[in-house]
């Protein structure tokens, strides 16, 4: 993973091995990009060492994060807090987060509304 640090008056990229390079902050030449063919764009993207496609082994190790868990993390709530705040049974939330059950269409819609405006849902449930 590359991180960016401020060194003196400039930003540098710091690589895992400790190597650094000045952070590229130049403007994108959109006219050059627009003049490229799709094949040239694919070749340029493939040549970028920082933007290589994931291998099959990396893809197999990846796990999907359930929407309910993502929302809960985004809101900074524990399972119990999220369940209480949005009137979802705690056991149901746990089942969704551990893939033991999938939210039905109504619950999926409810989670999308929470994602769109959690404060509104809280106010609506409080009245």
N, C-alpha and C positions, 0 to 999 in steps of 0.2 A: 504494500500500500504506500502510495506517495503522499507526503504531507507538505504543506506550504508553510514556510517560516519567514519572518522579517529579519533580514540580516543587514544591519546598517540602514541604508536608505533604499534598499530594494528587496523584493520578495524572491525567494528561491524555492525550487522544488527539492525536497530531501527524499532520497530513495532508501529502501530498507537496508542497502549495503553501506549507507552513509554518504554516497556520492550526491553531489548537488549540481544544479544547473539553474541559470536565471529563469524565472517564471516568464513564459511567453505571454506578453500582454498586448501584442500588436493587434491592429484591427483586421478583421476578416476581409479579404478581397473578394467580395461577392461577385464581381464581374468575371473574375478568373474561374470561380466555382460554376457560375452559370454557363461558361463557355465549355466546361468539361462534359464529356459524354458519360453515360451511366457506367460504362466499363472503366473509364478513367477514375471516376469517383470510387467505385468498388476497389480498384487497384490501390488507390491512395489510402483508403480506409484499411485495407488489408496490410499495408506496409507500416501502419502506425503501431509501434510496439505496445502502446498503452491502451489500445482498443482492439485487442484480439478477441475473436469469438471464443466462447466457453467450449471446453472439450466435453466429450460425452461423459467422462468420469466426473468432471466438475458439475455438469448438469444433474447427474444421478445423486450427488451429495446435497443438492439444493432442496430446501423444503418450502412448501407453500405456507404462508402465514394467514390464518383465518381472518376474515374481515372484522369479526368481533374483537379478536386479540389486537389487531392493528389499531382499531378505534380506541380501545382501552389504553394502549401504550401512548397513542397520540394525545389522549386526554390526561395522561399521567395518573390513572386510577388503578387500584387493586381490583381483583375480580369481585370481591364483596362490595366495594364502593360502586363499581360500574353497575353491578346487578341491582343494588338498592336504588341508585339514582335513576335508572331507566326502567325499573319495575320488571326485571327479567329474573326468573328463578335462578339462584346461584348454580344449582346442579345443571340446569339447561345450558348456562353460559360455559361452564366447565366442559360439558359434553361437546359444545361447538368448538371450543378452543383445542380440545384434544382429538378432534375428528371422530368422536364416538357417535356424533349425530350431526346432521346438516340442518341449518335453519330452513324452515319451509319458506314459500314465496312471500308470505305475509311478514315473517320475521326478517327476511332479507330486505324487504322494502323498508321496514322499521329501522334496520341498521343503516340503510342508505340515508334515511332522513336524519338520523343521529349524526352521521358523517357530514351531512350538508350544514346542519345548524344545531349542534348539541345544546346550546343555551336555550334555543326556542323550545326544544323538546322538554328540557327541564322546567321551563316556565309553564308549559302546557300541562305537564303532569302535576305541578304544584297547585294548580287551580282546581 
